[in-house]
Amino acid sequence: MFMRRSISALSLAAMLAGGAITGFAASLGFHATAMAHTVIHAGRLIIDPQKPPLREQSIIIADGKIEKIEAGYNDADPQKHEVIDLKNATVMPGLIDMHTHLLFELGPQAALDRVKMSTTDMAMQGALYAKRTLDAGFTTVRDLGGDPEAIYGLRDAIEKGWVSGPRIIAAGNSISGTGGHADVDGYNAEILHMMTPDTICDGPYDCRRAVRTAVKYGADVIKITATGGVLSDSATGLMQQMKDDEIAEIISTAHSMGRKVAAHAHGADGINAALEAGIDSIEHGSLLDESSIKLLKKSDAWLVPTLIAGKTVVDKIREQDFLPPSIREKALGLPALVMANVGKAYKAGVKIAFGTDSGVSAHGDNAQEFLLLRDLGMKNDEMIATATVNAAQLLGMSDKLGTIEAGKYADIIAVSGDPLDNIEALLDVGFVMRAGHVAKNDF
């Protein structure tokens, strides 16, 4: 029988052997340099979106990290240091998307691709989507559900500089109950049997095993599907699917192994059960209620709304005819409810981190989420904070990401105009640096 194989570190090394690594990496924007430092001359510098921007600053970068920030334009010798002129731009921290699916994109062929594509195919397609995401200014993403071997291989290849893309915090397969949202559906019985993930579990002890399995094979974060989902090809609704004892056991086990837990949750009952059990983030939160808001404010949990996902599904239903009735019935009318409910949460002071569910929406269009956050009444600095300082806090990486400060990763982007004045400036990112490597410079 044909066995799927991942794009592992070994296979990638073989593919790029014989001197090809240097040329391939350079073509993606990763090139070796003898320069001692990189110096960015920033005309307008947003160190933290909720602090006043600075003018005429120099950012000194070495070994992938920010070494220091100096007032004025440093007179670095271009023969010894790489000097990047962004004097006519707004320079700011790289953006963070807390909910993506880099291995797929919703469309008429998505269901068929799931059975036709090999693991390596998925990883290669993921590399394409990763590059689009990075070019859009998103230097870190949390990938919440995808073929484990493919997404872990892509994650590791990016860290090694073999592929250009954002830093990936990966979940691999989601944890779900049998027949739940992250289980396989919509195919014949033989295919369902072959494709069922090893993180499908029933009962608390089996769910403990599923968490340990996910961590064993490389999960950085645990994703659970506490409720039904819109894109499940089954009429199982959007309310709670995993039981309270299963959710509690997953969270307890994950935390004991140093992993945070994100809960896909639409229905209020599933949202509240996850919050009661100590979840770290609620993804979507579509039908949250007043109890949900109280629990979110009482806990340390974050809300990751993914507003663009619901809008995208409805747009596709209206423009194309490929989604089955079970999905259409769940999707139509949901975006208005989501906007109303998330709007209430925002006005109540719930902590919000940026996420798109990209893969449902198109990769590279991530910044479109800002326009929907704006429709909630968010101020520009608050919106930018969701995708920088807030997201870094949720990741537990505030010491490395989220602001431009000495000692943090040199994840830096630049745009024309001022996003603190006009958020639409983030729809056209002209410069992208991740960990000190320039991936894009259109200035």
C-alpha positions in Angstrom: 0.0 0.0 0.0 1.2 3.5 -0.8 2.4 5.2 2.4 2.2 8.9 2.9 5.5 10.4 4.0 6.3 13.8 5.5 8.6 16.5 4.2 11.0 15.7 7.0 14.3 17.4 7.8 16.1 14.5 6.3 14.2 14.5 3.0 14.4 18.3 2.7 18.2 18.1 3.3 18.4 15.5 0.5 16.3 17.7 -1.9 18.5 20.7 -1.3 21.8 19.0 -1.2 24.8 19.5 -3.5 25.0 23.3 -3.0 21.4 23.9 -3.7 20.6 25.1 -0.2 22.3 28.4 -0.5 20.8 29.3 -3.8 17.3 28.2 -2.8 17.4 30.0 0.5 18.7 33.2 -1.1 15.9 33.1 -3.6 13.5 33.2 -0.7 15.1 36.1 1.0 17.4 34.2 3.3 21.0 34.9 2.4 24.3 34.6 4.3 26.0 37.9 5.0 29.3 38.9 6.5 27.8 42.1 7.8 28.3 42.7 11.5 24.9 44.3 12.1 21.7 45.3 10.3 20.6 48.9 10.9 17.1 50.0 10.1 16.5 53.8 9.8 12.9 54.3 10.8 11.1 57.5 9.9 8.2 56.7 12.3 8.6 53.9 14.8 5.8 52.2 16.7 7.6 50.3 19.5 4.3 49.4 21.2 0.9 50.3 19.5 -0.4 51.7 22.8 2.5 54.1 23.2 3.2 57.3 21.2 5.3 56.6 18.1 8.8 57.8 17.9 10.4 59.8 15.0 13.8 59.3 13.3 15.0 56.2 15.1 17.7 53.5 14.3 17.1 49.9 15.2 20.3 47.9 15.6 20.0 44.2 14.9 22.4 41.3 15.4 22.0 37.5 15.4 18.3 37.7 14.6 17.5 39.9 17.6 17.1 43.6 18.4 20.3 44.8 20.0 19.2 48.4 20.8 17.3 51.4 19.6 18.9 54.7 19.1 17.5 58.2 18.6 18.4 59.7 15.2 19.7 58.0 12.1 22.8 55.9 13.0 25.7 56.7 10.7 26.6 53.0 10.3 29.2 52.3 7.6 27.4 50.4 4.8 30.6 48.6 4.0 30.5 46.9 7.4 26.8 46.9 8.2 23.6 46.3 6.3 21.7 49.6 6.3 17.9 49.6 5.5 16.3 52.9 4.6 12.8 53.1 5.9 12.8 56.8 6.6 9.6 57.3 4.7 7.7 54.5 6.3 6.1 53.5 9.6 8.1 50.7 11.2 6.4 48.4 13.7 6.4 45.0 15.3 5.6 42.0 13.1 2.0 40.9 13.2 0.8 37.7 14.9 -2.2 35.6 13.7 -3.4 33.3 16.5 -5.6 31.1 14.4 -4.5 29.8 11.0 -4.6 26.5 8.9 -1.6 26.8 6.6 -2.1 23.4 4.9 -5.4 24.1 3.1 -7.6 26.8 1.6 -11.4 26.5 1.3 -12.6 26.0 -2.2 -14.5 23.6 -4.5 -11.5 21.1 -4.5 -10.7 21.2 -0.8 -12.6 18.0 0.1 -11.1 16.1 -2.8 -7.6 17.4 -2.1 -7.8 15.9 1.4 -7.8 12.4 0.0 -5.7 13.0 -3.2 -2.8 15.0 -1.7 0.2 13.3 0.0 1.6 14.6 3.2 4.5 16.1 1.2 2.0 17.7 -1.1 0.3 19.3 1.9 3.6 20.6 3.2 4.7 22.1 -0.1 1.3 23.8 -0.5 1.7 25.0 3.0 5.0 26.5 2.1 3.2 28.6 -0.6 0.6 29.8 1.9 3.2 30.5 4.5 5.1 32.8 2.1 1.9 34.6 1.3 1.2 35.0 5.0 4.7 36.3 5.8 4.5 38.8 2.9 1.3 40.1 4.4 3.3 41.1 7.5 2.5 38.2 9.8 5.8 37.0 11.2 4.3 34.5 13.7 1.2 32.3 13.4 -0.5 29.7 15.6 -1.6 26.8 13.3 -4.6 25.2 15.0 -5.2 22.0 13.1 -3.5 20.2 10.2 -1.7 17.0 9.2 1.0 16.7 12.0 3.9 15.5 9.8 3.3 18.2 7.2 2.8 21.1 9.6 5.7 20.1 11.9 8.0 19.7 8.8 7.0 23.1 7.5 7.5 24.6 11.0 11.0 23.2 11.3 12.0 24.0 7.7 11.1 27.6 8.3 13.1 27.7 11.5 16.1 26.3 9.7 15.8 28.9 6.9 15.0 26.4 4.2 11.6 27.9 3.5 10.4 31.5 3.9 7.4 31.8 6.2 6.2 33.0 9.6 7.3 31.4 12.9 4.7 28.6 13.4 3.3 27.5 16.8 1.6 24.2 15.7 -1.1 22.0 17.1 -1.1 19.2 14.6 -4.4 17.3 14.7 -7.1 18.7 16.9 -8.5 16.7 19.8 -12.2 15.8 19.4 -14.7 13.2 20.3 -15.8 10.6 17.8 -18.1 12.2 15.3 -17.1 15.6 16.6 -16.0 18.7 14.6 -12.4 17.6 14.2 -13.2 14.0 13.3 -13.5 13.1 9.6 -16.8 13.4 7.9 -18.5 13.5 4.4 -16.7 10.5 2.9 -17.6 6.8 2.6 -17.0 4.4 5.5 -13.6 3.0 4.2 -12.1 6.5 3.8 -13.5 7.6 7.2 -11.7 4.6 8.8 -8.4 5.3 7.0 -8.4 9.0 7.8 -9.5 9.1 11.4 -6.8 11.0 13.4 -5.2 9.4 16.4 -6.3 12.3 18.5 -10.0 11.4 18.4 -11.0 10.3 21.9 -13.9 9.3 24.0 -14.0 9.6 27.8 -11.5 11.4 30.0 -8.8 8.7 30.1 -8.8 8.3 26.3 -8.6 12.1 26.0 -5.6 12.1 28.3 -3.9 9.7 25.9 -4.8 11.9 23.0 -3.1 14.9 24.5 0.0 12.8 25.3 0.0 11.5 21.7 -0.2 15.1 20.3 2.7 16.2 22.5 4.8 13.1 21.7 4.6 13.8 17.9 5.4 17.5 18.2 2.5 19.7 19.2 3.4 23.1 20.6 -0.2 23.9 21.6 -3.3 21.7 22.1 -6.4 22.4 20.1 -9.7 20.9 21.1 -13.2 21.1 19.5 -15.5 21.7 22.4 -18.5 22.3 20.2 -19.7 21.5 16.7 -18.3 23.5 13.7 -19.7 25.2 10.7 -17.6 23.3 8.2 -18.4 19.8 9.5 -20.4 18.0 6.8 -22.9 16.8 9.3 -26.1 18.1 10.9 -24.6 18.1 14.5 -25.1 21.7 15.3 -22.8 24.3 17.0 -23.4 23.4 20.6 -21.2 21.5 23.1 -19.9 18.1 21.8 -17.0 17.2 24.2 -18.2 16.4 27.7 -17.1 18.4 30.8 -14.9 15.6 32.1 -13.2 15.2 28.8 -12.5 18.9 28.4 -11.2 19.1 32.0 -8.9 16.1 31.5 -7.5 17.5 28.3 -6.7 20.9 29.9 -5.2 19.3 33.0 -3.0 17.0 31.0 -1.9 19.6 28.5 -0.9 22.1 31.3 1.0 19.4 33.1 3.0 18.9 29.9 3.7 22.6 29.4 1.1 23.2 26.6 -1.6 25.8 26.4 -5.0 24.8 25.1 -7.2 26.5 22.5 -10.8 25.6 22.3 -12.8 25.8 19.1 -16.1 26.8 20.6 -19.2 28.3 19.0 -22.1 27.5 21.4 -22.3 29.2 24.8 -22.5 25.8 26.6 -19.2 24.6 25.2 -17.6 28.0 25.6 -18.6 28.1 29.3 -17.6 24.5 29.9 -14.1 25.2 28.5 -13.8 28.4 30.6 -14.8 26.6 33.7 -12.2 24.0 33.1 -9.4 26.5 32.7 -9.0 26.9 28.9 -6.4 29.4 27.7 -8.3 30.7 24.7 -11.7 30.5 23.1 -11.6 30.4 19.3 -14.6 31.9 17.5 -16.9 32.5 20.5 -19.8 32.9 18.1 -22.7 32.4 20.5 -21.2 33.5 23.7 -23.6 34.9 26.3 -23.5 37.0 29.5 -22.2 34.1 31.5 -19.4 33.6 28.9 -18.4 37.3 29.3 -18.3 37.0 33.1 -16.2 33.8 32.9 -13.8 35.4 30.3 -13.3 38.4 32.5 -12.9 36.3 35.6 -10.3 33.9 34.1 -7.0 34.5 32.3 -8.5 33.3 29.0 -8.5 35.2 25.8 -11.1 35.5 23.0 -9.9 34.9 19.5 -12.9 35.9 17.3 -11.9 35.0 13.7 -14.6 37.3 12.3 -13.5 37.0 8.7 -14.1 33.2 8.7 -17.9 33.4 9.0 -18.1 36.2 6.4 -16.0 34.2 4.0 -18.1 31.1 4.3 -21.3 33.1 3.7 -19.7 34.9 0.7 -18.7 31.5 -0.8 -22.3 30.2 -0.3 -23.6 33.2 -2.2 -21.0 33.2 -4.9 -20.3 29.5 -5.5 -22.3 26.3 -5.1 -20.0 23.7 -3.6 -20.8 23.7 0.1 -23.4 21.0 1.2 -26.7 21.8 2.8 -25.5 20.8 6.3 -22.9 23.6 6.2 -25.1 26.1 4.5 -27.7 25.8 7.2 -25.2 26.5 10.0 -23.4 29.3 8.2 -26.1 31.6 7.0 -27.1 34.2 9.5 -24.1 33.4 11.8 -21.9 36.4 11.0 -24.4 38.9 12.3 -24.7 37.0 15.6 -20.9 36.8 15.9 -20.5 40.5 15.3 -23.1 41.3 17.9 -21.8 38.9 20.5 -18.1 39.6 20.1 -19.0 43.3 20.1 -20.6 42.9 23.6 -17.5 41.1 24.8 -15.2 43.8 23.5 -17.3 46.6 25.2 -17.3 44.6 28.4 -13.5 44.6 28.5 -12.8 40.9 27.5 -9.2 40.3 26.4 -9.1 39.8 22.6 -6.2 38.4 20.5 -6.1 38.6 16.7 -7.0 35.5 14.7 -8.5 34.8 11.3 -9.0 31.1 10.7 -7.1 31.6 7.5 -7.5 28.6 5.3 -11.2 29.3 5.5 -10.4 32.8 4.3 -7.5 33.2 1.8 -3.9 33.1 3.1 -2.4 36.5 2.7 -5.7 38.3 3.3 -5.2 38.1 7.1 -5.2 41.8 7.6 -8.8 42.0 6.4 -9.7 40.9 9.9 -8.7 44.4 11.1 -11.6 45.9 9.1 -14.1 43.7 10.9 -12.6 44.6 14.3 -13.0 48.2 13.3 -16.7 47.5 12.7 -16.9 46.4 16.4 -15.8 49.9 17.4 -12.2 49.1 18.2 -9.7 52.0 18.1 -6.7 51.6 15.8 -4.2 51.2 18.6 -6.4 48.5 20.2 -6.7 46.6 16.9 -2.9 46.6 16.4 -2.4 45.5 20.0 -4.6 42.4 19.4 -2.1 41.3 16.7 1.1 42.3 18.6 1.2 42.6 22.4 -2.0 40.7 23.1 -1.1 37.8 20.9 2.4 37.6 22.4 0.8 37.4 25.9 -1.5 34.6 24.9 1.5 32.7 23.4 3.4 33.2 26.6 6.1 34.9 24.5 6.0 38.5 25.6 9.7 38.3 26.3 10.4 37.6 22.6 7.5 39.0 20.6 4.9 41.8 20.4 7.0 45.0 20.7 10.2 46.4 19.3 12.6 46.2 22.2 16.2 45.2 22.9 16.5 41.4 23.4 13.4 40.5 21.4 13.3 38.8 18.0 13.8 41.2 15.1 10.3 40.6 13.7 9.7 43.9 12.0 7.4 45.2 9.3 6.9 48.6 7.6 4.1 50.3 5.8 3.4 53.5 4.0 1.2 55.9 6.0 0.3 55.5 9.6 -1.8 52.6 10.8 -2.5 54.4 14.1 -4.3 56.9 12.0 -5.7 54.6 9.2 -5.8 50.9 9.9 -6.1 50.1 6.2 -2.4 50.9 5.9 -1.8 47.3 7.2 -3.5 45.9 4.0 -0.3 46.7 2.1 2.8 45.8 4.0 6.0 46.9 2.1 8.7 45.5 4.3 9.0 42.3 6.3 11.8 41.0 8.5 11.6 37.9 10.5 14.3 37.0 13.1 16.6 39.5 11.4 16.1 38.1 7.8 14.6 40.4 5.2 11.8 38.5 3.5 10.3 41.4 1.6 11.4 45.0 0.8 9.3 47.0 -1.6 10.5 50.4 -0.4 
